[in-house]
Amino acid sequence: MDSPANQMSGIKPITRKQIWFFHPASLTFLVLAIMVVWVVASQGGDPMALVRPGTMYLEGDPQGTQGYDGQFVYYIARDPNPETVERLLDVPAYRYQRILLPLLARFMVLGQDSAIPWSLAVLGIAFQTAGTWALAALLDGWGINRWYSLAYGLFAGFTLAVRLDLPEPLAYGLVAGGFLALQRKSNAWAWLCFGLALFAKEVTVFFVAAALLSALLGRRWAEVTGLSLIAILPYMLFQIWLWSTFGQPGLGSGGAMATPFEVIPFMGLMRIGYYSPIYLVAMLVVFGPSVMLPTLWGLWVAIRRWLAGDTNIAVLALILNALVMLFLPFSTYRETGGTLRFACGLILSVIIYSSRYRMMKVLNYSQLWSVLNAFLLKS
């Protein structure tokens, strides 16, 4: 009979890769769950602390508190009827176009109003976790360490969105799922993910446009047709419905008090200096290395690769997501949270591009984005 030592020598040690909970998605889930529990507990167990409603819209008080954007998700989830919920929305068509998260939250609890704040929190954590898992799997397929996906999982724009019941985790989680489906040659699933992402948040259009442009430039007509029918056409019809229902389409530069997109690069950010030079300097210190530099770098490297003939979706998505950062409205840049949330698309496209082309220095640099979570301490 073999000795215990000899018996044990034939057993392969358990590796970290085999431990399911040792994964960036698992860590993302843990951090977000702790954050949500802490916020709710600090407010006496009231999940409406995540919704953050304001009396201006909830009670129709012009002099009341404004609240934050998650309140509109909650109002639509509580009552999806456009005729009755319209009075609770600052810009009805703009808010209602992000219909996917409210419908999922309502369906999850079978329409029980008191449970909707909880379902919004659960969905935020779940889809940020799922998006991180999808991105990690994408990186694995390219031979890149999956832990680089944590820069996405714990990026402050997403953690803020989970903290305030916003649709970014759902929207970009679907985008990440679409990229993974493309890598695995499941085009129909990719198109469905991209199409649903549009109904979660309209700014994912830059990824959908990149997919369409890549197919057009590559003359892959079957992909053009499939993407157009499954992802783009339903959303176009939805915008027409929004126009007929609310008197305007949903696409725009923001909700109440939104300013137009700029025509001069980064002018939306520079306008802050007209009101407070000190605040502008502070914003440049924070967003210079975390947003402006990745934007300019992304445009430089991706346009060069495009001009060299490389027109895959990773290249075009980085170009489009970086390009829009140049012309964001003042109303977005003046608010730290608004800038962080809009930058989610840039962060995802930078990580995908850098992983696709094995740019390890950039991936290492991306880990610094986690520092931006310091802004959540005051949220």
N, C-alpha and C positions, 0 to 999 in steps of 0.2 A: 504493500500500500504506500502511495506517495505521501510524503510528509506534508503538513500544512503549508510549509514554505514553497514546496514544489507545486502544490495545487494552486496556491496564490499566484505563482509566477506565470501561470497560463491565463490569468485574468487581465484583460486590458484595462488600464486605468481610465477612469471617467474624465473626459476632457471638458473644458469650459464650453466648448461648442455644443456638447451633448446635454448640458444643463439648460433646460428650456428657459429658466428664469434669469439666466445670465445673458441678457440680451438688451440692446439699447431701447427696444420697445417696452420691455418690462420696467426698466429704470424710468422711462418717460411716464408710464402708468403710475408708478409709485410716487414720483415727485408731484404729479398733477393731482392725484388723489389726496395726498397729504395737504396740498395747498387748498383744495376745495373744502375739505373737512375743517381745516383751520379757519378759513373765512366764515363758513357757516356757523361753526361753534362760537367764534368771537362775536357773532351777532345773535346769540341766544338760540341757535338752531334754526334760524329763519333762512330758507334758501333764496328768498327774494333779495338777499344781500348780493347775490350773484347777478340778478336781473337789473338791479339798481334803477328802478322806475323814478320818474320825475313827476311832480304834480302839474307841470305845465301841460302835459298831454293826457295824463291819466284823469285829471280832474278838470281839464280845460281852463286852467288858471294862467292867463298870460304873464303874470308876475311870479309864477311858481318856479320850482326847481326844474332844470332841464333833464336830469337823469343821464343815462348813457344809451348807446345804440342797442344793447341787448334787450332793452324794454320793448323795442318794436318787434323783435323776434318773439318775445313772450306774448305780446298782444295778438299777433297773428296766429300763434299756436293756440291761444285760448279761444279765438273766434276768427276762423279763416274767411268768413263771409266778407267780401270786399266792401259791401254796402254799409255794414255796421262797424267794421274795424277802421275804415278810412279816417274817421275823426280822431283816432288815436295815433295817427302816423304823421310825422312832420312833412314828408314828401311821399305820398302814398305809393305812387308807381315805383319809385326808387326803392322803397323798403319792401314792397310786396314782391318784387322780382326775385328776392332771396327766399323763395317759398319752400325750398326743400327741407331745411332744418326745422322750421315751425311745424310742417306736416309730419315729419318723423317724430318730433317730440310729442305731438298730440296723439299720433297713432300708438306710440309706445305705451302710453298710459290710458288708452281707450277714451280719450277726451275728458279725463278727470282734471278739472282746472287746478285743484290744489296740488296735484302731483306733477304738473308741467314744469315748474322750476327745477324739480329733481331730475326729470328726464332730460332737460336741456344740459344740466351738469354732467350727467352720465354720458350723454352722446358726445359732448365736447371731449371728455377724457378718452372715450372709446375710439373716436375717429382720429385723434392725435396719436394715440397708441398704434392704431392700424396704419396710419400714414407713415409713421416711423418704421414699422415692421416692413411695409412695402418698399420703402427707400433702402432699408438695410438689405433686403433680398435683392434689390436692383444692384446695389454695390457689390454684394457677394458674387453676382453673376459676372461682374467685370473684374473680379479678383481684387477688390478693394476692401479693406477692413470695414466690417459693418458698423463699427463704433463711430465712424465719421457721420453716420446718420443722426447721432445725438445732437449735432449742431442744429439740425432741423427740429428734432423732437422737443428740445428745450429752448428754442429760439423765443425771445421775449414777446414777439408779435403773436405767437401761438399760445404761450402761457397766459398772456393778457386776454386773449380771446376765450380761453377756457375759464378764466377768472370772471369774465363778464358775459358769458352765454352768447358768444358771437360765432359766425359761421365759418371762419377761416379753417379750423381743424377739419371740418367736413369737406369744404371746397378743395383744399390742397391735398387732403388725404386721398380724395378721388383722383386728383391729377397724378399723384405718386402711384396710385393703383393703375392708372392708364399707362404710365411709362413702363411699369413692370409687365403689364399685359402685352405691350408692344415687344418688349425684350423676349417674351415667351411665345411670340408669334400668334397671339390671340387678339387679332385686330378688332373683331367685333366687340369683345369685352373692353378693349381700350376706348373705342368710340363711345360705348355706353358710359364709361367712367367720365370721359371728357364732357359728354352731353349733360350728365347729372351735375358735374362740377359747375356748369354755367347756371343751373337752377339753384345752386348753393350760394354762389357769389359771382357776380358778373366779371370781376377782374381776372378770373381764370381764362377769359377769352384770349389772352395772349398766348397761352399754351395751346388752345384749340387752333388759333390762327397759325401758330408755328407748325402744328401737325398738318394742317391743310396746305400751307405753303410748301412744306417739304414734299408732300405728295404731288403737288402741282409741278414743282421744279423737277422732280424725278419722273414725271409723266407716268405716275402710278394711278391710272384712272379708276381702277377698282377701289382704291383707298379713298380717292377724292369723292367718289359716289357714296361709299359707305359712311364716311365721316359727315358728309353733307346731309344725308338722309337721317342718320341716327342721332347725330350731335347738334348740327347747326340748324336744320329746318325746324325742329320742334321749338327751339329757343326763339327763332325769328317769329314763329306764329304766336308764341307767348308774349313777345314784345308788342305785337299788333293787338293782342287782346288787352294788354295793359293800357295801351293807348286809347282803345275804345272804351275801357272801363273807367280810367282815371283822367283821361284827357291829355295824357302825355306818355311817351315810352319810359321805361325804367332807367335806361342808360343815361348817366350823367356824372357830374363831378363830385356829387355828395348830397347829403341831406340838407336840413335847414342851415342857412347862413353859409352855404358852400360858395366858393369862388371859382371862376373858370380855370381850365388848364392854361398853363403859361406857354409862351412862344419862345422865351429866352431860357436856356438851360439853367436849372436850379434857381430861377428867379422866385419861385414860390418860397424857397428857403430864405433867400436874401431879403425878401420883403419884411421879414421879421425885424430886421435892423431899423426899419422906418419907425417902429414902435418901441423897440428896446434893443439898443446895440449890445448891451450886456447879455441879454437872452440869446441873441444871435451868436455871440461868441461861444456861449455855453452849448448851443445846439451844434455848432461847427466842431467843437471839441469832441462831442459825443458821436454825431452822425457823419463827420468827416471820414474817420477810418472805418466806420461800420456800415455806411450806406453810400456815401459819395465815391469813395475809393473803389469798392466792389462794382459800382455802376460804371465808372470810367474804365476800369480794368476789363469788365465784362464786354463792353462795347468794343474795346480795342482788340482783344484776342478773338472774339467771336466773329467780328466783321472781317478780320484778316483771314480767318479760316473759311468763311463764306466766300470771300473773293478768290480763295484758292480752289474753290469748287466743292467744298464740303457743305452740303445743305441738309444734313440730318436734323431731326427735331430738337436735339439738345443744343445745337448751334443757334438755330433760329429762335428757340425759346429764350435763350440768354439775351440775344439781341433785343427782342421785343420787351422783355421784362426790364432790362436795363434802360432801354430807350424811354419808356414811360416814366421812369424815375426822374429823368431830366426835366419833365414838364408838369410834374404834379402841382396841383393848386396850392396857393398860400394856405387855404383852409385845412389842407392835409398836413402840410409841413409845420404849421404853427402849433399843432397838437402832437405831443410826443407819442401818445398811443396811436394816433392816426398814421403817423410815419412808420411806426413799428409794424402795424398791421398790414399796411400796403407793401412793406418791404418783404413780406412773407414769400411772395412770388419770386422776387430777386434772389432770396436766400436759397429757395428750392432749386432754381435754375442754375445758380452758381455751383451748388453741390453736385448736381447731376452732370453738368458740363465738366467740372474738375475731375470727377470720378471717371467719366467716360474717356477722358484723355489723360488720366493718371497724373494729374498735376498735384503732387503731394504737398508742396509748400502751401498751395492755396487751401487745401483741405485742412492742413494744420492751422493755418490762419483762421479758418472758419470757426474753430473752437472758441475764439475770443468773443464771439457773438453772445455766448452765455452770460457775459458780464452785464449785458443790457437788462437782465432780469432785475437788476437793482431798482429799476423804475417801478416795479410792481410793489415795492415796499410802501409806496404812498398811494397805491390804487385800492 
